[in-house]
């Protein structure tokens, strides 16, 4: 199967998923947001995701200070999402679940089949998408394994530089 990722500068695909109430997910878009960051995570089975998403929930204010809205999305079904809601400390972080495989593929996320009992039959590997309020993609950080993700400190530092300096979208040639 061919793997394709959207190009920086192009319009971001929609995210077909459900919010915590079961309604269609809409990424946060506050009036003063200069960018949005969506964290795609593997699901409740992943301890690295738990650490990253809980840290994100605890540090939302640092992103907001930069004018950046954050959210997290997985392919977990309703039951796995309910377990996550009970077991993870998410505060008021906008978290979506039941992202369709088609939607994950439109974003260019890597898809894995179950390899361990704790995993669902199929799930998206981690990724981070940075977009502008008009829906254009600024940057994408995708992994085919759960390791070697950008840290929140690196993201915050980089986003601060980008927004302060008006650093352009790169990688469009």
Backbone torsions as a table, in degrees:
resi	resn	phi	psi	omega
1	UNK	NA	140.0	178.0
2	UNK	-81.0	139.7	178.5
3	UNK	-110.9	125.4	178.9
4	UNK	-127.2	144.4	178.3
5	UNK	-120.1	139.9	176.3
6	UNK	-59.9	151.4	-178.9
7	UNK	-84.1	141.3	170.9
8	UNK	-55.2	140.2	-177.7
9	UNK	91.5	-16.8	179.3
10	UNK	-85.6	165.6	177.5
11	UNK	-68.5	131.8	179.7
12	UNK	-70.0	142.3	174.4
13	UNK	-65.2	158.8	172.8
14	UNK	-67.7	157.0	173.6
15	UNK	-107.0	109.5	178.8
16	UNK	-89.8	99.3	-177.2
17	UNK	-156.8	177.3	179.1
18	UNK	-115.3	146.2	174.0
19	UNK	-82.8	-176.7	-175.9
20	UNK	-62.7	-22.0	179.2
21	UNK	-91.9	-1.4	-179.3
22	UNK	91.2	1.3	179.2
23	UNK	-85.8	162.1	176.6
24	UNK	-55.8	136.1	-177.8
25	UNK	-76.2	136.3	171.5
26	UNK	-128.0	119.6	-179.9
27	UNK	-57.3	144.3	-179.2
28	UNK	-60.1	143.3	179.9
29	UNK	-147.5	77.8	178.9
30	UNK	-70.4	154.8	-175.1
31	UNK	-59.7	-31.4	-177.1
32	UNK	-98.8	8.1	-178.7
33	UNK	-68.5	135.2	176.8
34	UNK	-99.0	-22.8	178.2
35	UNK	-155.3	166.4	172.5
36	UNK	-131.6	144.9	176.8
37	UNK	-124.3	123.2	177.7
38	UNK	-109.5	124.6	176.7
39	UNK	-98.5	116.1	173.4
40	UNK	-91.4	126.7	-176.8
41	UNK	-128.0	159.8	-171.4
42	UNK	-68.7	-36.6	179.3
43	UNK	136.3	-178.3	-174.2
44	UNK	-61.7	-23.1	-178.9
45	UNK	-72.1	-14.0	-170.0
46	UNK	-98.8	112.1	179.8
47	UNK	-67.0	-29.6	177.7
48	UNK	-68.8	-39.8	176.3
49	UNK	-62.5	-43.6	-179.8
50	UNK	-56.3	-48.7	180.0
51	UNK	-61.2	-47.3	-177.5
52	UNK	-65.0	-46.8	-175.4
53	UNK	-72.4	-36.6	174.3
54	UNK	-64.9	-39.4	176.7
55	UNK	-63.9	-42.7	176.8
56	UNK	-59.7	-44.8	179.4
57	UNK	-59.8	-41.0	-178.8
58	UNK	-72.5	-22.3	-174.2
59	UNK	-112.5	15.8	179.3
60	UNK	-51.7	-38.8	-176.2
61	UNK	-61.6	-32.6	178.3
62	UNK	-65.8	-37.9	176.6
63	UNK	-69.8	-43.3	180.0
64	UNK	-59.8	-37.5	178.3
65	UNK	-59.8	-29.5	176.6
66	UNK	-83.8	-10.5	-174.4
67	UNK	86.3	32.1	-177.0
68	UNK	-119.0	123.4	174.1
69	UNK	-87.1	143.7	179.7
70	UNK	-127.4	152.5	175.2
71	UNK	-156.0	169.2	179.7
72	UNK	-136.5	145.8	-175.1
73	UNK	-141.8	138.8	173.4
74	UNK	-136.6	172.0	175.0
75	UNK	-91.4	3.8	-179.8
76	UNK	-53.1	139.9	176.8
77	UNK	-76.8	180.0	-176.1
78	UNK	-58.8	-42.5	-178.1
79	UNK	-66.3	-44.6	179.5
80	UNK	-67.2	-36.5	178.3
81	UNK	-66.1	-40.5	177.4
82	UNK	-61.4	-39.5	177.0
83	UNK	-63.5	-42.1	178.7
84	UNK	-62.5	-44.3	179.5
85	UNK	-58.6	-35.6	-179.7
86	UNK	-78.2	-33.3	-171.8
87	UNK	-97.9	-24.2	-175.5
88	UNK	-103.3	150.5	176.3
89	UNK	-95.8	95.9	-173.2
90	UNK	-105.7	-7.6	-179.1
91	UNK	52.4	-133.0	-179.6
92	UNK	-104.2	20.7	177.7
93	UNK	-60.9	128.1	174.3
94	UNK	-67.1	116.1	-177.8
95	UNK	-125.2	131.9	179.2
96	UNK	-115.6	159.1	179.5
97	UNK	-143.3	178.0	179.2
98	UNK	58.8	31.7	173.5
99	UNK	-61.2	135.0	-179.2
100	UNK	-72.5	151.8	176.3
101	UNK	-61.6	-37.5	178.6
102	UNK	-60.8	-41.7	178.8
103	UNK	-65.2	-43.8	178.1
104	UNK	-59.7	-41.4	179.3
105	UNK	-68.3	-36.5	176.5
106	UNK	-59.7	-35.6	178.0
107	UNK	-74.9	-17.1	-178.2
108	UNK	91.0	13.7	178.2
109	UNK	-69.0	147.0	174.4
110	UNK	-79.0	141.0	-177.3
111	UNK	-113.5	135.5	178.9
112	UNK	-120.7	149.1	171.4
113	UNK	-94.3	155.9	-179.5
114	UNK	-52.2	131.2	175.8
115	UNK	-125.1	-14.9	180.0
116	UNK	-135.0	156.4	-177.7
117	UNK	-58.7	-32.1	-177.1
118	UNK	-73.7	-14.7	-174.8
119	UNK	-87.8	151.5	171.9
120	UNK	-73.1	171.2	-177.7
121	UNK	-57.9	-37.6	-179.2
122	UNK	-151.8	142.4	-179.1
123	UNK	-155.6	160.5	177.5
124	UNK	-87.4	139.8	173.5
125	UNK	-76.1	167.1	-171.8
126	UNK	-70.0	152.7	175.7
127	UNK	-162.6	161.1	176.5
128	UNK	-133.8	130.4	178.0
129	UNK	-119.4	129.5	176.0
130	UNK	-109.6	123.7	-177.3
131	UNK	-130.7	158.9	172.5
132	UNK	-87.3	161.2	178.6
133	UNK	-57.8	-26.4	179.2
134	UNK	-80.6	2.1	176.3
135	UNK	93.7	-2.4	177.5
136	UNK	-75.4	143.2	178.1
137	UNK	-79.7	127.0	173.0
138	UNK	-88.9	-53.2	-179.8
139	UNK	-153.7	158.9	179.9
140	UNK	-134.1	138.9	178.0
141	UNK	-130.8	101.8	-175.7
142	UNK	-119.0	145.3	178.5
143	UNK	-125.8	150.4	173.1
144	UNK	-101.9	5.0	175.6
145	UNK	-139.1	163.9	-176.9
146	UNK	-76.2	-3.9	-172.6
147	UNK	-97.2	168.2	171.2
148	UNK	62.3	45.8	177.0
149	UNK	-86.6	151.7	171.9
150	UNK	-60.2	140.4	178.0
151	UNK	-79.4	159.1	176.5
152	UNK	-62.9	-36.6	177.6
153	UNK	-60.8	-45.6	178.4
154	UNK	-63.0	-42.7	178.7
155	UNK	-62.4	-47.4	-179.8
156	UNK	-60.7	-44.9	179.3
157	UNK	-62.4	-46.3	-179.9
158	UNK	-64.9	-44.3	179.3
159	UNK	-64.4	-38.3	176.6
160	UNK	-59.7	-44.0	178.7
161	UNK	-64.6	-47.6	-179.0
162	UNK	-56.8	-47.8	-176.3
163	UNK	-72.2	-37.0	179.6
164	UNK	-68.8	-42.4	-173.7
165	UNK	-95.5	-6.9	-175.8
166	UNK	65.1	35.0	-177.0
167	UNK	-59.6	128.4	-172.8
168	UNK	-74.9	163.5	171.9
169	UNK	-64.8	134.3	179.7
170	UNK	-115.0	166.2	174.9
171	UNK	80.0	23.8	-177.1
172	UNK	-96.2	-4.2	-176.9
173	UNK	-81.1	NA	NA
